[in-house]
């Protein structure tokens, strides 16, 4: 299902990107369609994203869109967020976690899903 944070529109029949079928009609995210129409490119799954430069996800003018790596995209959206240093309960590695993601009285932290699964087995 589409994310209501972004505008959706009817997908052209030749659109090679991800589509959502709603009541038998194909829809896609408008910003990805616009990027594809102007550049002929789609974001590479797992590697790149279409970023809204002004952070307004409804502003899909081509001059407001840019193709960036997922790593760059994450960095841009983490600016201004409060981060805390925590230590992985399993491997003891120190890493940063957003303060808003930490629950009151939380004592166990895991740096990745592998450590989490191993930590639960102990």
N, C-alpha and C positions, 0 to 999 in steps of 0.2 A: 504493500500500500504506500502511496506517496506521503511524504512528510509535509504537513501543512505550513511549515516554515517557508517553503518555496512555492512560487507560482507554478501551476501545471497548465498545459495546453494540449490540444489535439496533436498527435504525432503524425507527420507526413508518412505515407506508405513506404518511402525509401529511407526513413530514418533508421540508422543502424544501431542506435543506442538503446538503453533500457526503457521499456514501455510498461505502463500499467493498464490493464484492461478493466475498465469500469463500465458495466452494463453493455459489454460488447464493443466499446469504443476504446481505441488505443490512445493513451495520454503519455506525456513525458514531462520532465522538468523543463520549464521554459528557458532557463539560463544555459542549460546544456544544449538545447536545440539551437539557440541563438549563436552560441560559440561554434557549433558544428556548421551552421549556415555560413558564417563569416570566414572560418578557417579551414573547414573540411576535416577537422580533428575532433576526436572525442577524448575525454580524460581516460588515461590508461588505468584500468582497474587495479587498485592496490598501490599505485605509484603517483598519480597526479589528481588534482582537484581543480574545479573552476571556482575561483575566489572572487567574492564581491568586494572590490577595493574600499568602498565606503561603508561596508558591513551592513548595508540595507539589502537583505536577501530578496526583496521585491523589486529592486532597481536592476533590471536586466538589460540596460543599455550596454552595447559592446564595449564602450570606453570604460565601463565600470567592472568589466570582467577580465580576469587573467588566469592563465593556466600555470599552476605552481605545484611543487611536490607536496605530498602529504605531510612530510616533515616540516616544510616551510609553513604550510597551512596551520598545523598544530601550534607552531611557535607564535604565529601572528594572533591566534585566538587566545593564547595563554597570557598575553601581555596584560598586566594589571591585576591578574589573579594572585591571591595570597597562597604561597606554597609553603609546605612544612617538610622538614627533613624527618624521615622515619626509617626504621631498620626492619628489614625482612625478618620475620619470625623464624623462617626456615634456614636461609643461607647467610643471614646476618649482613647482607649488603645494604648500604645506605642509599636511599633514593628519595626523590621529591614527590609529594602527593598534594593535591589541592586541598586546602583547609576545609572547603565546603564538602568534600567527599569523606571527611573523617567524622565518624559518629562519636557522640559523647561517650566517654569511658571505653573507647575502642582500644584494645591492647594487642591484637594480632594484625600484622600487615604483611602482605606478600608482594614481592617485586614482579612476579609474573604468575601465570596459571600453573606452570610446572611446580614451582615452589608451593603454591597453594594446595595442589593435589597431594604433594608429598607431606606437607605440613598437617593435613587432615588425617593422613594415615598413621601418624605418630601418636 
